[in-house]
Amino acid sequence: MTAAPATMVERLRTSTRDWHDALEATPFASAMIAGNLPLERYVGQLAAYRSVLGALEGELSRVTAPVADDPVWSPDLGKLPLVERDLAYFANLGTAPGPSAAVETEAFAAEIRQRAAESDLPALLGFLYVMEGSTLGALFLHPYITATYQLPGTDGVAYYTSGDRDRWTRFTARMNQAFAEPEAQDAVVAAARQAYGHVAAITNALSEGLVPATR
């Protein structure tokens, strides 16, 4: 009996597992779980994601605007306002982001704008898969952040508490429906791996000077 072809999301999950595991092993991630990540590093990640999400969500809205009933992207997936809310909270406390991951962040944003200029929707949706999926991992991480920085409620963690498994299920179902053919899936997988590479570059910049966790 011939096995059913892998779905889009199954291929994305298996094809990016190495990147996912590598990110979890970074000094940044280890320090976050250990409760000793400097606050300015956390704020630095939020600042980087503000730029990335600003580019990605803006371009997705523009590229998909002429498409009626787009099967994947919809404005309710937008996370930019949540990151901006977190950054405003920390700005009011006088905490600035650091160290800088500006070069790495701009490289990702530039890649997003270039793919949008080419009307490469599969690539943009591959990028979206990575950024949307990161909020599921954030559901696991946000209690560590709240405890480390003694944050009340969702102050400072609006982005990290935005993961929604029901929404993720709807999102992945639309991805599977939109990309059923292997050739189309190839382009999305390649873009997702590229997005992970950009996120890793940002994370590595934010990890600079942190002591890796011992195992």
C-alpha positions as CSV (number, residue, x, y, z in Angstrom):
1,M,0.0,0.0,0.0
2,T,1.5,3.3,-1.1
3,A,1.9,5.9,1.7
4,A,0.1,9.1,1.4
5,P,2.2,12.1,0.3
6,A,3.5,14.2,3.1
7,T,1.5,17.4,3.8
8,M,3.0,20.8,3.6
9,V,3.2,21.2,7.3
10,E,4.6,17.7,7.8
11,R,7.4,18.6,5.3
12,L,8.0,21.9,7.0
13,R,8.3,20.3,10.4
14,T,10.7,17.6,9.4
15,S,12.8,19.8,7.1
16,T,13.4,22.5,9.7
17,R,13.9,20.3,12.7
18,D,17.6,20.8,12.7
19,W,17.2,24.6,12.7
20,H,14.7,24.4,15.5
21,D,16.9,22.3,17.6
22,A,19.9,24.5,17.0
23,L,18.0,27.6,18.1
24,E,17.0,25.9,21.3
25,A,20.6,25.2,22.1
26,T,21.8,28.8,21.7
27,P,23.2,30.7,24.7
28,F,20.2,33.1,24.4
29,A,17.6,30.3,24.7
30,S,19.5,28.6,27.5
31,A,19.9,31.8,29.5
32,M,16.2,32.5,29.1
33,I,15.2,29.1,30.5
34,A,17.9,29.4,33.3
35,G,16.4,32.7,34.3
36,N,19.6,34.7,33.8
37,L,19.1,36.3,30.4
38,P,19.8,40.1,30.8
39,L,16.6,42.1,30.2
40,E,18.1,44.2,27.5
41,R,18.8,41.0,25.5
42,Y,15.1,40.0,25.7
43,V,14.1,43.5,24.7
44,G,16.6,43.3,21.9
45,Q,14.8,40.3,20.5
46,L,11.5,42.1,20.6
47,A,13.1,45.0,18.8
48,A,14.4,42.7,16.1
49,Y,11.1,41.0,15.7
50,R,9.3,44.3,15.4
51,S,11.3,45.1,12.3
52,V,10.9,41.6,10.9
53,L,7.2,41.4,11.5
54,G,6.6,44.9,10.3
55,A,8.2,44.0,7.0
56,L,6.5,40.6,6.7
57,E,3.0,41.5,7.8
58,G,3.0,44.7,5.7
59,E,4.2,42.9,2.6
60,L,1.8,40.0,3.1
61,S,-1.1,42.4,3.3
62,R,0.1,44.1,0.1
63,V,0.9,41.0,-1.9
64,T,-2.3,39.2,-1.0
65,A,-4.6,42.2,-1.2
66,P,-5.9,41.5,-4.7
67,V,-6.6,37.8,-3.8
68,A,-10.1,37.2,-2.6
69,D,-10.5,34.8,0.3
70,D,-6.8,34.1,0.5
71,P,-6.4,30.6,2.0
72,V,-3.5,31.3,4.4
73,W,-2.7,34.9,5.4
74,S,-5.3,37.0,7.2
75,P,-4.8,40.1,9.3
76,D,-5.8,38.2,12.5
77,L,-2.4,36.5,12.3
78,G,-0.7,39.8,12.8
79,K,1.6,40.1,15.8
80,L,3.2,43.4,15.3
81,P,0.9,45.4,17.6
82,L,1.8,42.9,20.4
83,V,5.5,43.4,20.0
84,E,5.0,47.1,19.9
85,R,3.0,47.0,23.1
86,D,5.8,45.0,24.9
87,L,8.5,47.5,23.6
88,A,6.4,50.4,24.8
89,Y,6.2,48.8,28.3
90,F,9.9,48.4,28.6
91,A,10.6,51.9,27.1
92,N,8.4,53.3,29.9
93,L,10.7,51.5,32.4
94,G,13.8,53.0,30.7
95,T,15.0,49.7,29.3
96,A,16.6,49.9,25.9
97,P,17.4,46.9,23.6
98,G,21.0,45.6,23.5
99,P,23.3,44.3,22.2
100,S,22.4,45.3,18.6
101,A,21.2,42.7,16.1
102,A,20.5,45.5,13.6
103,V,22.6,44.1,10.7
104,E,21.1,40.6,11.0
105,T,17.6,42.0,11.4
106,E,17.8,44.2,8.4
107,A,19.1,41.3,6.3
108,F,15.9,39.4,7.1
109,A,13.7,42.4,6.4
110,A,15.5,43.1,3.2
111,E,14.9,39.5,2.1
112,I,11.2,39.8,2.9
113,R,11.0,43.0,0.8
114,Q,12.8,41.4,-2.1
115,R,10.6,38.4,-2.2
116,A,7.5,40.6,-2.0
117,A,8.9,42.7,-4.9
118,E,9.0,39.4,-6.9
119,S,5.4,38.6,-5.8
120,D,6.8,35.4,-4.3
121,L,3.9,34.5,-2.0
122,P,5.1,30.9,-1.3
123,A,8.4,32.4,0.1
124,L,6.5,34.9,2.2
125,L,4.3,32.2,3.6
126,G,7.3,30.0,4.4
127,F,8.7,33.0,6.4
128,L,5.3,33.3,8.1
129,Y,5.3,29.6,9.1
130,V,8.5,30.2,11.0
131,M,7.4,33.4,12.8
132,E,3.9,32.1,13.5
133,G,5.3,28.8,14.8
134,S,7.7,30.7,17.2
135,T,4.7,31.9,19.2
136,L,3.8,28.3,20.1
137,G,7.3,27.8,21.6
138,A,6.8,31.1,23.3
139,L,3.9,29.6,25.2
140,F,6.4,27.3,26.9
141,L,8.9,30.1,27.5
142,H,6.8,32.9,28.8
143,P,6.5,31.7,32.4
144,Y,10.3,31.8,32.6
145,I,10.3,35.4,31.3
146,T,7.5,36.5,33.6
147,A,9.3,35.0,36.7
148,T,12.8,36.3,35.7
149,Y,11.7,39.9,35.2
150,Q,8.9,39.8,37.7
151,L,6.4,41.0,35.1
152,P,2.7,41.5,36.1
153,G,0.1,39.8,34.0
154,T,0.8,40.1,30.3
155,D,2.9,43.3,30.6
156,G,6.0,42.8,28.6
157,V,5.0,39.4,27.3
158,A,2.0,40.2,25.0
159,Y,4.0,38.6,22.1
160,Y,5.1,35.6,24.1
161,T,1.6,34.9,25.2
162,S,0.0,35.2,21.8
163,G,0.3,31.6,20.7
164,D,-3.0,30.0,20.1
165,R,-3.2,26.3,19.3
166,D,-6.6,26.5,17.7
167,R,-5.4,29.3,15.4
168,W,-2.3,27.3,14.6
169,T,-4.5,24.4,13.6
170,R,-6.5,26.6,11.3
171,F,-3.3,28.2,9.9
172,T,-1.6,24.8,9.2
173,A,-4.8,23.4,7.6
174,R,-4.8,26.3,5.2
175,M,-1.1,25.8,4.4
176,N,-1.8,22.1,3.7
177,Q,-4.7,23.0,1.4
178,A,-2.8,25.8,-0.5
179,F,0.4,23.7,-1.1
180,A,-0.6,20.2,-1.9
181,E,1.8,19.6,-4.8
182,P,5.4,18.6,-4.0
183,E,6.9,21.3,-6.4
184,A,5.0,24.1,-4.6
185,Q,6.0,22.6,-1.2
186,D,9.7,22.7,-2.2
187,A,9.6,26.5,-2.5
188,V,7.9,27.0,0.9
189,V,10.3,24.6,2.6
190,A,13.3,26.4,1.1
191,A,12.0,29.7,2.3
192,A,11.3,28.4,5.8
193,R,14.8,27.2,6.1
194,Q,16.1,30.5,5.0
195,A,13.9,32.2,7.6
196,Y,15.3,30.0,10.3
197,G,18.8,31.0,9.1
198,H,17.9,34.7,9.6
199,V,16.3,34.0,13.0
200,A,19.5,32.1,14.0
201,A,21.7,35.0,12.9
202,I,19.6,37.4,15.0
203,T,19.7,35.0,18.0
204,N,23.4,34.5,17.7
205,A,24.0,38.2,17.7
206,L,21.9,38.5,20.9
207,S,23.8,35.6,22.4
208,E,27.2,37.3,22.0
209,G,29.1,37.3,25.3
210,L,26.6,34.9,27.1
211,V,28.1,31.8,28.6
212,P,26.7,28.7,27.0
213,A,24.8,26.4,29.3
214,T,26.7,23.3,30.4
215,R,25.1,19.9,29.7
